[in-house]
Amino acid sequence: MLPQVVVDFIKEKGFCSFHNGLFTMCNPEEMRAVTALVFGADDDFHHRDCHVFGYTAFGVLYCWSDKLYNFRIELPLNVIYCRALTTSENWPPKASAEHIASGMIPDEEEADFLDVAGTPMFAACQHAYGANETSECYGFFPALAIAGAFGPAQSVEHIRRVKALEHFTFLAQLQRFYLTKPVSGGLQAVRPIG
């Protein structure tokens, strides 16, 4: 399941949010259906041993696996970033799982989502639509899987406040996901998931 340091934090603080609601800790059990849809019958990812422990206001899921350690699922873009599967450099890490887990809460810059011009969107979305209530997120309408990522729909004007779990479930079903890695000048799809 989750590393003990994360379990202890949740026991003490509960499923709280950070950065004014930009990142929210969540119950991994509530996200099992979403990860089952994303992973399908993948050989490396399985919803029973990959646990979502938090999500951003835009639907980026932060996950933990005893085998893969921490990785992210970007629901709006249909991609998974998992260092354990995309690099041999410094893998496996020399640090313990507990040490890695102690730094799993993203900072504001990492957790924010960028619009098509590369501008962080969170503050503008809060100003335009108000702060999310517990269990809400900012969703793109139309979804970027339909309208096209890195296009005009990736803007504050195409955002709505929606129930997070329902929206995540919807996004998980729109398109196949891809294991992706950052490369100089952008992103590279490594393989399809499922």
ROPAVEX-666583 format. One record per atom (N, C-alpha, C): residue in one letter; atom name; x negated, z, y. Coordinates in steps of 0.001 Angstrom, whole numbers. Atoms other than C-alpha are relative to their C-alpha. Layout:
% ROPAVEX-666583
['A','CA',[X,Z,Y]] ...
***
This chain:
% ROPAVEX-666583
['M','N',[-846,0,-1182]] ['M','CA',[0,0,0]] ['M','C',[-891,0,1246]] ['L','N',[771,-51,-1242]] ['L','CA',[-1261,742,3516]] ['L','C',[-1145,998,-119]] ['P','N',[1095,-971,-4]] ['P','CA',[-4591,2508,4137]] ['P','C',[486,1361,494]] ['Q','N',[-440,-1363,-318]] ['Q','CA',[-4287,6273,4461]] ['Q','C',[-7,286,1499]] ['V','N',[58,-245,-1440]] ['V','CA',[-5321,6262,8122]] ['V','C',[1251,-549,695]] ['V','N',[-1222,575,-575]] ['V','CA',[-2318,4021,8927]] ['V','C',[1210,827,-414]] ['V','N',[-1098,-847,487]] ['V','CA',[41,6089,6764]] ['V','C',[48,1302,793]] ['D','N',[53,-1254,-763]] ['D','CA',[-1120,9263,8525]] ['D','C',[475,-206,1433]] ['F','N',[-425,288,-1368]] ['F','CA',[-614,7659,11927]] ['F','C',[1521,-133,68]] ['I','N',[-1455,200,20]] ['I','CA',[2937,6584,11036]] ['I','C',[722,1321,-241]] ['K','N',[-619,-1316,238]] ['K','CA',[3735,10054,9678]] ['K','C',[19,835,1272]] ['E','N',[103,-805,-1216]] ['E','CA',[2578,11604,12942]] ['E','C',[809,-581,1159]] ['K','N',[-598,634,-1184]] ['K','CA',[3914,9081,15487]] ['K','C',[1288,-768,-282]] ['G','N',[-1167,823,323]] ['G','CA',[6618,7165,13618]] ['G','C',[-290,-1472,242]] ['F','N',[134,1434,-238]] ['F','CA',[7240,3451,14002]] ['F','C',[137,-243,1499]] ['C','N',[-2,46,-1464]] ['C','CA',[6292,3364,17668]] ['C','C',[-483,-1363,491]] ['S','N',[493,1242,-582]] ['S','CA',[5405,566,20047]] ['S','C',[-1155,299,955]] ['F','N',[1176,-84,-856]] ['F','CA',[2315,-89,22163]] ['F','C',[90,-1064,1082]] ['H','N',[116,986,-1074]] ['H','CA',[1529,-1938,25382]] ['H','C',[1374,-379,559]] ['N','N',[-1309,211,-624]] ['N','CA',[5025,-1493,26825]] ['N','C',[941,-856,-851]] ['G','N',[-871,743,910]] ['G','CA',[6674,-3014,23736]] ['G','C',[-571,-1314,-491]] ['L','N',[622,1249,446]] ['L','CA',[4249,-5883,23151]] ['L','C',[-299,23,-1496]] ['F','N',[284,-140,1434]] ['F','CA',[3320,-4551,19673]] ['F','C',[792,1184,-531]] ['T','N',[-840,-1034,598]] ['T','CA',[5620,-2526,17408]] ['T','C',[-402,234,-1449]] ['M','N',[233,-360,1403]] ['M','CA',[4769,-678,14202]] ['M','C',[1342,-105,-726]] ['C','N',[-1259,157,729]] ['C','CA',[7342,-1330,11477]] ['C','C',[-134,479,-1440]] ['N','N',[-71,-381,1401]] ['N','CA',[8413,-296,8005]] ['N','C',[-279,-1244,-847]] ['P','N',[322,1180,806]] ['P','CA',[6744,-2723,5554]] ['P','C',[1137,-444,-917]] ['E','N',[-1099,360,904]] ['E','CA',[9760,-2583,3234]] ['E','C',[1023,-893,682]] ['E','N',[-984,806,-726]] ['E','CA',[11988,-4071,5933]] ['E','C',[-447,-1448,165]] ['M','N',[528,1356,-186]] ['M','CA',[9738,-7138,6125]] ['M','C',[-266,-738,-1317]] ['R','N',[284,638,1299]] ['R','CA',[9485,-7888,2378]] ['R','C',[696,-1350,-156]] ['A','N',[-729,1266,139]] ['A','CA',[12156,-10598,2509]] ['A','C',[-655,-1100,834]] ['V','N',[670,984,-860]] ['V','CA',[10328,-12326,5372]] ['V','C',[-1274,-493,-673]] ['T','N',[1251,432,633]] ['T','CA',[6979,-12330,3567]] ['T','C',[268,-771,-1290]] ['A','N',[-343,761,1205]] ['A','CA',[8640,-13524,345]] ['A','C',[315,-1453,367]] ['L','N',[-308,1361,-455]] ['L','CA',[9964,-16546,2272]] ['L','C',[-1257,-734,457]] ['V','N',[1232,625,-500]] ['V','CA',[6603,-17226,3932]] ['V','C',[-935,-353,-1151]] ['F','N',[1004,181,1049]] ['F','CA',[4460,-16838,804]] ['F','C',[466,-894,-1141]] ['G','N',[-463,771,1147]] ['G','CA',[6681,-18536,-1775]] ['G','C',[-721,450,-1257]] ['A','N',[710,-309,1247]] ['A','CA',[4724,-18727,-5032]] ['A','C',[-1505,-164,185]] ['D','N',[1418,169,-300]] ['D','CA',[1274,-18605,-3424]] ['D','C',[-873,841,-929]] ['D','N',[919,-711,897]] ['D','CA',[-1683,-17587,-5605]] ['D','C',[-718,1164,674]] ['D','N',[758,-1035,-700]] ['D','CA',[-3385,-15463,-2929]] ['D','C',[864,1032,707]] ['F','N',[-890,-896,-746]] ['F','CA',[-456,-13939,-1046]] ['F','C',[1238,290,-839]] ['H','N',[-1244,-373,676]] ['H','CA',[2406,-12018,-2624]] ['H','C',[667,1106,797]] ['H','N',[-720,-961,-842]] ['H','CA',[5098,-10050,-836]] ['H','C',[-46,1427,-533]] ['R','N',[74,-1362,535]] ['R','CA',[4629,-7062,-3183]] ['R','C',[-1312,696,338]] ['D','N',[1267,-663,-330]] ['D','CA',[971,-6471,-2286]] ['D','C',[-558,-388,1373]] ['C','N',[341,279,-1396]] ['C','CA',[861,-7807,1291]] ['C','C',[1055,677,863]] ['H','N',[-923,-883,-715]] ['H','CA',[2405,-5382,3759]] ['H','C',[-67,-233,1508]] ['V','N',[-88,120,-1457]] ['V','CA',[3562,-6042,7332]] ['V','C',[81,1414,560]] ['F','N',[-37,-1342,-594]] ['F','CA',[2761,-2927,9365]] ['F','C',[377,-41,1478]] ['G','N',[-379,113,-1400]] ['G','CA',[3545,-4278,12828]] ['G','C',[209,-1448,395]] ['Y','N',[-239,1354,-494]] ['Y','CA',[4620,-7260,14878]] ['Y','C',[-36,-12,1526]] ['T','N',[14,155,-1450]] ['T','CA',[4258,-8600,18391]] ['T','C',[1398,-371,479]] ['A','N',[-1288,338,-608]] ['A','CA',[7119,-9258,20771]] ['A','C',[364,-1469,-202]] ['F','N',[-256,1426,203]] ['F','CA',[6807,-12966,19884]] ['F','C',[25,-401,-1472]] ['G','N',[-116,314,1421]] ['G','CA',[6814,-12730,16089]] ['G','C',[-1297,-275,-720]] ['V','N',[1248,54,760]] ['V','CA',[3188,-12468,15058]] ['V','C',[-50,1272,-830]] ['L','N',[-24,-1138,914]] ['L','CA',[3153,-10218,11987]] ['L','C',[-1427,418,-339]] ['Y','N',[1298,-559,366]] ['Y','CA',[150,-7957,11392]] ['Y','C',[144,620,-1379]] ['C','N',[-168,-324,1418]] ['C','CA',[-409,-7444,7680]] ['C','C',[-1253,648,-578]] ['W','N',[1084,-637,744]] ['W','CA',[-2533,-5486,5232]] ['W','C',[163,-300,-1483]] ['S','N',[52,157,1449]] ['S','CA',[-3545,-6175,1643]] ['S','C',[-1275,670,-478]] ['D','N',[1204,-640,535]] ['D','CA',[-5950,-4141,-475]] ['D','C',[-1062,-1033,-365]] ['K','N',[924,1063,391]] ['K','CA',[-7516,-7425,-1608]] ['K','C',[-510,-794,1211]] ['L','N',[330,875,-1127]] ['L','CA',[-7470,-9376,1688]] ['L','C',[-279,745,1303]] ['Y','N',[90,-837,-1195]] ['Y','CA',[-7575,-6483,4174]] ['Y','C',[1009,-471,1041]] ['N','N',[-996,334,-1017]] ['N','CA',[-5962,-7334,7507]] ['N','C',[55,-1513,233]] ['F','N',[-214,1407,-326]] ['F','CA',[-4471,-10745,8294]] ['F','C',[1269,-113,826]] ['R','N',[-1153,209,-880]] ['R','CA',[-1839,-12251,10594]] ['R','C',[818,-1201,-441]] ['I','N',[-923,1114,195]] ['I','CA',[1204,-14438,10134]] ['I','C',[606,-310,1364]] ['E','N',[-596,410,-1274]] ['E','CA',[2139,-16335,13297]] ['E','C',[1262,-790,-314]] ['L','N',[-1264,642,334]] ['L','CA',[5797,-17066,12619]] ['L','C',[349,-1159,931]] ['P','N',[-378,1128,-862]] ['P','CA',[6338,-19233,15734]] ['P','C',[-786,-1285,-277]] ['L','N',[865,1162,215]] ['L','CA',[3463,-21554,14743]] ['L','C',[-153,-377,-1468]] ['N','N',[57,267,1439]] ['N','CA',[3858,-21437,10919]] ['N','C',[-1426,13,-546]] ['V','N',[1373,-104,482]] ['V','CA',[261,-20356,10341]] ['V','C',[-327,1428,-426]] ['I','N',[547,-1284,441]] ['I','CA',[-1564,-17541,8562]] ['I','C',[-1502,-31,260]] ['Y','N',[1434,-167,-211]] ['Y','CA',[-4999,-16343,9655]] ['Y','C',[-466,1119,-921]] ['C','N',[504,-991,952]] ['C','CA',[-6863,-14570,6862]] ['C','C',[-1488,-240,-205]] ['R','N',[1455,155,55]] ['R','CA',[-10599,-14128,7215]] ['R','C',[-524,39,-1435]] ['A','N',[465,-124,1384]] ['A','CA',[-10985,-13159,3559]] ['A','C',[59,-1332,-748]] ['L','N',[-176,1274,702]] ['L','CA',[-9833,-16635,2501]] ['L','C',[-589,-1199,738]] ['T','N',[481,1148,-772]] ['T','CA',[-11404,-18769,5221]] ['T','C',[-1465,89,403]] ['T','N',[1422,-102,-331]] ['T','CA',[-14966,-17507,5588]] ['T','C',[-738,726,-1113]] ['S','N',[842,-732,950]] ['S','CA',[-17734,-16501,3258]] ['S','C',[-1015,848,759]] ['E','N',[945,-727,-841]] ['E','CA',[-19795,-15183,6157]] ['E','C',[437,1456,151]] ['N','N',[-262,-1442,-104]] ['N','CA',[-19983,-11374,6061]] ['N','C',[1257,432,-760]] ['W','N',[-1149,-407,799]] ['W','CA',[-17298,-11182,3382]] ['W','C',[-458,248,-1418]] ['P','N',[-874,-1042,-528]] ['P','CA',[-16520,-8831,1863]] ['P','C',[-724,850,1042]] ['P','N',[618,-808,-1056]] ['P','CA',[-17098,-6539,4832]] ['P','C',[-711,1213,-573]] ['K','N',[735,-1190,440]] ['K','CA',[-19561,-3698,4528]] ['K','C',[744,1280,369]] ['A','N',[-786,-1169,-417]] ['A','CA',[-17175,-1325,6315]] ['A','C',[1078,296,-1037]] ['S','N',[-1057,-391,934]] ['S','CA',[-14653,607,4274]] ['S','C',[1354,-499,488]] ['A','N',[-1367,387,-359]] ['A','CA',[-10990,-349,4212]] ['A','C',[564,956,1043]] ['E','N',[-500,-994,-962]] ['E','CA',[-10214,2882,6070]] ['E','C',[-567,-256,1398]] ['H','N',[617,280,-1300]] ['H','CA',[-12683,1988,8824]] ['H','C',[634,-1239,637]] ['I','N',[-629,1223,-512]] ['I','CA',[-11238,-1513,9195]] ['I','C',[1418,293,462]] ['A','N',[-1393,-318,-328]] ['A','CA',[-7696,-127,9209]] ['A','C',[121,816,1276]] ['S','N',[-82,-844,-1197]] ['S','CA',[-8513,2310,11999]] ['S','C',[59,-826,1283]] ['G','N',[-51,862,-1176]] ['G','CA',[-8761,-645,14394]] ['G','C',[1057,-1083,-93]] ['M','N',[-985,1052,257]] ['M','CA',[-5639,-2518,13332]] ['M','C',[1016,-221,1114]] ['I','N',[-934,212,-1104]] ['I','CA',[-3596,-2092,16527]] ['I','C',[-651,-979,979]] ['P','N',[625,978,-895]] ['P','CA',[-4250,-5193,18654]] ['P','C',[25,451,1455]] ['D','N',[-49,-261,-1440]] ['D','CA',[-5158,-4940,22310]] ['D','C',[1006,-968,634]] ['E','N',[-1033,798,-671]] ['E','CA',[-2827,-6495,24883]] ['E','C',[-320,-1491,6]] ['E','N',[377,1415,-64]] ['E','CA',[-4764,-9734,25223]] ['E','C',[213,-689,-1344]] ['E','N',[-173,582,1331]] ['E','CA',[-4765,-10336,21463]] ['E','C',[1472,-114,-372]] ['A','N',[-1404,-32,414]] ['A','CA',[-1076,-9449,21059]] ['A','C',[892,-927,817]] ['D','N',[-843,856,-840]] ['D','CA',[253,-11581,23925]] ['D','C',[23,-1422,-559]] ['F','N',[-154,1387,443]] ['F','CA',[1472,-15124,23239]] ['F','C',[-207,-891,1215]] ['L','N',[313,890,-1114]] ['L','CA',[283,-18026,25375]] ['L','C',[1009,-1139,96]] ['D','N',[-872,1158,-185]] ['D','CA',[2509,-20678,26881]] ['D','C',[-826,-1276,-140]] ['V','N',[664,1282,203]] ['V','CA',[1648,-24372,26729]] ['V','C',[-1198,-186,935]] ['A','N',[1117,90,-946]] ['A','CA',[-664,-23973,29753]] ['A','C',[-1092,1030,-273]] ['G','N',[998,-1020,321]] ['G','CA',[-2560,-21076,28137]] ['G','C',[167,1291,772]] ['T','N',[-276,-1204,-779]] ['T','CA',[-953,-18371,30289]] ['T','C',[717,1031,-866]] ['P','N',[-715,-1037,757]] ['P','CA',[42,-15037,28667]] ['P','C',[1458,98,465]] ['M','N',[-1430,79,-286]] ['M','CA',[3848,-14817,28468]] ['M','C',[722,1335,102]] ['F','N',[-761,-1240,157]] ['F','CA',[4771,-11161,27892]] ['F','C',[552,538,1315]] ['A','N',[-457,-558,-1278]] ['A','CA',[4941,-9917,31490]] ['A','C',[1081,-877,621]] ['A','N',[-999,915,-562]] ['A','CA',[6854,-13020,32603]] ['A','C',[1320,81,-763]] ['C','N',[-1227,-138,802]] ['C','CA',[9336,-12633,29721]] ['C','C',[713,1305,332]] ['Q','N',[-628,-1269,-375]] ['Q','CA',[9922,-8978,30582]] ['Q','C',[665,-110,1368]] ['H','N',[-564,170,-1341]] ['H','CA',[10503,-9934,34210]] ['H','C',[1270,-852,-58]] ['A','N',[-1132,929,55]] ['A','CA',[12881,-12789,33333]] ['A','C',[1163,516,-839]] ['Y','N',[-1046,-355,965]] ['Y','CA',[14805,-11226,30420]] ['Y','C',[166,1495,-224]] ['G','N',[-38,-1433,215]] ['G','CA',[14145,-7504,30572]] ['G','C',[-814,385,-1218]] ['A','N',[781,-519,1131]] ['A','CA',[12291,-5301,28117]] ['A','C',[825,-79,-1275]] ['N','N',[-672,18,1297]] ['N','CA',[13107,-5672,24449]] ['N','C',[470,1395,-377]] ['E','N',[-459,-1238,620]] ['E','CA',[15202,-2973,22841]] ['E','C',[-747,154,-1319]] ['T','N',[589,-204,1320]] ['T','CA',[13965,-1434,19596]] ['T','C',[570,-1047,-948]] ['S','N',[-335,1015,1001]] ['S','CA',[14038,-4089,16853]] ['S','C',[370,-1357,598]] ['E','N',[-184,1326,-588]] ['E','CA',[14226,-7020,19291]] ['E','C',[-1356,-678,182]] ['C','N',[1197,768,-325]] ['C','CA',[11724,-9789,19976]] ['C','C',[392,-1104,970]] ['Y','N',[-230,1192,-806]] ['Y','CA',[11347,-12777,22262]] ['Y','C',[-134,-1204,-926]] ['G','N',[22,1181,858]] ['G','CA',[12241,-15963,20391]] ['G','C',[86,-1277,812]] ['F','N',[-59,1310,-648]] ['F','CA',[11712,-19575,21380]] ['F','C',[1258,-731,-453]] ['F','N',[-1185,799,296]] ['F','CA',[14863,-21712,21589]] ['F','C',[-120,-1325,735]] ['P','N',[42,92,1448]] ['P','CA',[14563,-24232,20148]] ['P','C',[-1313,573,-540]] ['A','N',[1202,-532,647]] ['A','CA',[12068,-22757,17687]] ['A','C',[-1119,-1033,96]] ['L','N',[1139,908,-128]] ['L','CA',[8585,-24228,18036]] ['L','C',[-181,-870,-1238]] ['A','N',[70,808,1217]] ['A','CA',[8784,-25440,14422]] ['A','C',[895,-1236,115]] ['I','N',[-914,1126,-222]] ['I','CA',[11617,-27721,15594]] ['I','C',[-435,-805,1223]] ['A','N',[306,663,-1272]] ['A','CA',[10599,-28504,19185]] ['A','C',[-1444,-478,95]] ['G','N',[1411,358,-45]] ['G','CA',[6865,-28743,18534]] ['G','C',[-836,1056,699]] ['A','N',[920,-989,-573]] ['A','CA',[4157,-26161,19068]] ['A','C',[-908,-686,1008]] ['F','N',[905,469,-1045]] ['F','CA',[1902,-26553,22101]] ['F','C',[631,-1117,837]] ['G','N',[-735,968,-813]] ['G','CA',[4599,-28596,23846]] ['G','C',[818,716,1059]] ['P','N',[-759,-582,-1109]] ['P','CA',[7048,-28028,26717]] ['P','C',[888,1178,-387]] ['A','N',[-865,-1119,416]] ['A','CA',[9249,-25657,24666]] ['A','C',[-763,1316,-89]] ['Q','N',[819,-1216,70]] ['Q','CA',[6355,-23175,24516]] ['Q','C',[-165,547,1415]] ['S','N',[-20,-486,-1378]] ['S','CA',[7342,-21664,27858]] ['S','C',[1026,1117,145]] ['V','N',[-900,-1127,-268]] ['V','CA',[9143,-18658,29330]] ['V','C',[1447,-477,105]] ['E','N',[-1358,523,-173]] ['E','CA',[12158,-20848,30125]] ['E','C',[731,-213,-1323]] ['H','N',[-602,244,1315]] ['H','CA',[12762,-21365,26398]] ['H','C',[58,1265,-860]] ['I','N',[-15,-1290,702]] ['I','CA',[12802,-17666,25474]] ['I','C',[1385,630,79]] ['R','N',[-1186,-867,17]] ['R','CA',[15738,-15468,24452]] ['R','C',[-382,1302,-695]] ['R','N',[151,-1271,722]] ['R','CA',[15863,-11822,23432]] ['R','C',[921,-48,-1205]] ['V','N',[-762,77,1249]] ['V','CA',[16980,-11676,19800]] ['V','C',[-389,1154,-919]] ['K','N',[327,-996,1020]] ['K','CA',[17065,-9289,16839]] ['K','C',[-1217,-490,-787]] ['A','N',[1277,412,589]] ['A','CA',[13559,-9369,15378]] ['A','C',[130,-401,-1467]] ['L','N',[-26,290,1434]] ['L','CA',[14263,-9210,11642]] ['L','C',[773,-1281,-296]] ['E','N',[-786,1212,223]] ['E','CA',[16960,-11887,11762]] ['E','C',[-761,-1244,467]] ['H','N',[749,1143,-529]] ['H','CA',[14804,-14165,13910]] ['H','C',[-1209,-308,-882]] ['F','N',[1156,210,874]] ['F','CA',[11741,-13655,11707]] ['F','C',[425,-679,-1300]] ['T','N',[-511,607,1233]] ['T','CA',[13812,-14524,8623]] ['T','C',[311,-1476,228]] ['F','N',[-296,1390,-357]] ['F','CA',[15021,-17702,10341]] ['F','C',[-1290,-816,103]] ['L','N',[1258,728,-181]] ['L','CA',[11489,-18744,11365]] ['L','C',[-733,-220,-1318]] ['A','N',[702,95,1284]] ['A','CA',[10131,-18089,7868]] ['A','C',[535,-1132,-872]] ['Q','N',[-629,1039,820]] ['Q','CA',[12495,-20740,6480]] ['Q','C',[-84,-1405,596]] ['L','N',[-56,1298,-677]] ['L','CA',[11979,-23579,8974]] ['L','C',[-992,-1022,-527]] ['Q','N',[1050,912,443]] ['Q','CA',[8709,-25102,7785]] ['Q','C',[-957,737,-919]] ['R','N',[1050,-571,833]] ['R','CA',[5957,-24570,5286]] ['R','C',[-1082,607,901]] ['F','N',[1088,-656,-725]] ['F','CA',[3184,-22231,6432]] ['F','C',[-1340,-524,-510]] ['Y','N',[1340,464,351]] ['Y','CA',[-515,-23102,6428]] ['Y','C',[-1018,1094,267]] ['L','N',[1172,-835,-220]] ['L','CA',[-3598,-20980,5949]] ['L','C',[-872,-779,976]] ['T','N',[671,684,-1101]] ['T','CA',[-5504,-21806,9125]] ['T','C',[-1205,815,442]] ['K','N',[1165,-712,-523]] ['K','CA',[-8896,-20980,10550]] ['K','C',[-382,-572,1355]] ['P','N',[482,490,-1292]] ['P','CA',[-10277,-21164,14065]] ['P','C',[-1300,-776,-191]] ['V','N',[1228,794,-18]] ['V','CA',[-12908,-23848,14564]] ['V','C',[-297,-331,1454]] ['S','N',[331,324,-1389]] ['S','CA',[-14738,-24947,17671]] ['S','C',[948,-1097,482]] ['G','N',[-931,961,-569]] ['G','CA',[-12192,-26726,19818]] ['G','C',[1427,117,-496]] ['G','N',[-1392,-125,435]] ['G','CA',[-9058,-25494,18052]] ['G','C',[174,695,-1326]] ['L','N',[-349,-589,1288]] ['L','CA',[-7574,-24695,14672]] ['L','C',[-79,-1068,-1078]] ['Q','N',[65,922,1125]] ['Q','CA',[-8012,-26243,11247]] ['Q','C',[846,550,-1139]] ['A','N',[-794,-388,1164]] ['A','CA',[-5447,-26116,8453]] ['A','C',[-903,-45,-1228]] ['V','N',[819,-80,1204]] ['V','CA',[-7166,-24995,5245]] ['V','C',[795,-481,-1205]] ['R','N',[-858,408,1113]] ['R','CA',[-4261,-25385,2821]] ['R','C',[1422,469,272]] ['P','N',[-1378,-479,-124]] ['P','CA',[-487,-25070,2553]] ['P','C',[181,1300,-774]] ['I','N',[-337,-1261,672]] ['I','CA',[998,-21712,1532]] ['I','C',[1185,-250,-926]] ['G','N',[-1136,87,922]] ['G','CA',[3253,-21440,-1495]] ['G','C',[-160,-1021,-1078]] 
***
